Amino acid sequence: MKVSVIGATGRVGKAAAFSLAEESVVSEVVLVSREKSLSQVQGEALDMNDAMAAKDIRVSITPTSNFEDI
């Protein structure tokens, strides 16, 4: 299942996305932010992907500012 988190650069959005990925509830998490925050959400996705790899959890975490990716 694919889940998109809009506002993934905020505290609640980051926590929600991380929890969904960590609990293996979904196979793909899309982190959505505004265009001006794209570099920040890309960094969040890299951090989350590293954390999931360390825990041996297989989930795709993708950053975007394009609502068509939802």
C-alpha positions as CSV (number, residue, x, y, z in Angstrom):
1,M,0.0,0.0,0.0
2,K,1.2,3.5,-0.8
3,V,0.7,6.4,1.6
4,S,1.4,10.1,1.0
5,V,2.2,12.4,3.8
6,I,1.5,16.1,3.0
7,G,3.5,18.4,5.1
8,A,6.3,16.0,5.6
9,T,8.8,18.6,6.7
10,G,6.8,19.5,9.9
11,R,7.1,17.7,13.2
12,V,3.8,15.8,12.9
13,G,4.3,14.9,9.2
14,K,7.8,13.6,9.8
15,A,6.7,11.5,12.8
16,A,3.7,10.1,11.0
17,A,5.7,9.1,8.0
18,F,8.5,7.5,10.1
19,S,5.9,5.6,12.1
20,L,4.1,4.3,9.1
21,A,7.4,3.1,7.5
22,E,8.8,1.7,10.8
23,E,5.8,-0.4,11.6
24,S,5.8,-1.9,8.1
25,V,2.2,-0.9,7.6
26,V,2.9,0.3,4.0
27,S,5.3,-0.6,1.2
28,E,5.7,3.0,0.0
29,V,5.7,6.4,1.7
30,V,5.6,9.6,-0.4
31,L,6.8,12.7,1.5
32,V,5.1,15.8,0.0
33,S,6.3,19.3,0.6
34,R,6.1,22.7,-1.1
35,E,8.6,23.4,-3.8
36,K,10.6,25.8,-1.6
37,S,11.0,23.0,1.0
38,L,12.0,20.3,-1.5
39,S,15.6,20.1,-0.4
40,Q,14.5,19.7,3.2
41,V,12.1,16.8,2.4
42,Q,14.8,15.2,0.3
43,G,17.1,15.2,3.3
44,E,14.3,13.8,5.5
45,A,13.8,11.0,3.0
46,L,17.5,10.1,3.0
47,D,17.5,10.0,6.8
48,M,14.4,7.8,6.9
49,N,15.8,5.5,4.2
50,D,19.0,5.1,6.2
51,A,17.1,4.4,9.4
52,M,14.9,1.8,7.7
53,A,18.0,0.1,6.2
54,A,19.6,-0.1,9.6
55,K,16.5,-1.8,10.9
56,D,16.3,-4.1,7.9
57,I,12.9,-2.7,7.0
58,R,12.1,-2.7,3.3
59,V,10.0,0.3,2.4
60,S,10.3,2.9,-0.4
61,I,10.4,6.5,0.9
62,T,10.2,9.1,-1.9
63,P,10.3,12.9,-1.5
64,T,8.4,15.1,-3.9
65,S,6.8,18.5,-4.3
66,N,4.6,17.3,-7.2
67,F,1.0,16.4,-6.2
68,E,0.8,14.1,-9.3
69,D,3.2,11.7,-7.4
70,I,0.5,11.0,-4.7
